[in-house]
Amino acid sequence: MIIDPFITGNPLTKAKIKNIRVQYVLVTHSHFDHLGDTVAIARRNHATVIASYELAQYLSRFGVRTFAMNVGGSRRFRFGSVQLTQAPTVHPLSRNIHPVRYTPDRR
């Protein structure tokens, strides 16, 4: 799994999209430095993108498999459980749809 895959143009990473192998891409919100290379990585790996409902609907338009979550919802995946909690963002909006925080579901 990769979370908020901002790889291309990120001066803080040496990672290359072609070397990333994942089954899931978890996206917290649609700011460019979080959404980043989500579509490219998901397509390349046939990975499922886990995101808020609205963001998942948006990303599905690009032909990637998505799993939409509602705020307050919890879901068990093969890698463990995820709970979606809404949280305020502190940087400028760019097509920002429901900024969220994912936390481990301790159940």
Stockholm file with secondary structure:
# STOCKHOLM 1.0

chainA/1-107         MIIDPFITGNPLTKAKIKNIRVQYVLVTHSHFDHLGDTVAIARRNHATVIASYELAQYLSRFGVRTFAMNVGGSRRFRFGSVQLTQAPTVHPLSRNIHPVRYTPDRR
#=GR chainA/1-107 SS CEESCCCTTCTTCCCCGGGCCCSEEECCCCSHHHHTTHHHHHHHHTCEEEEEHHHHHHHHTTTCEEEEECTTCEEEETTEEEEEEECCCCSCCSSCCCCEEEEECCC
#=GC SS_cons         CEESCCCTTCTTCCCCGGGCCCSEEECCCCSHHHHTTHHHHHHHHTCEEEEEHHHHHHHHTTTCEEEEECTTCEEEETTEEEEEEECCCCSCCSSCCCCEEEEECCC
//
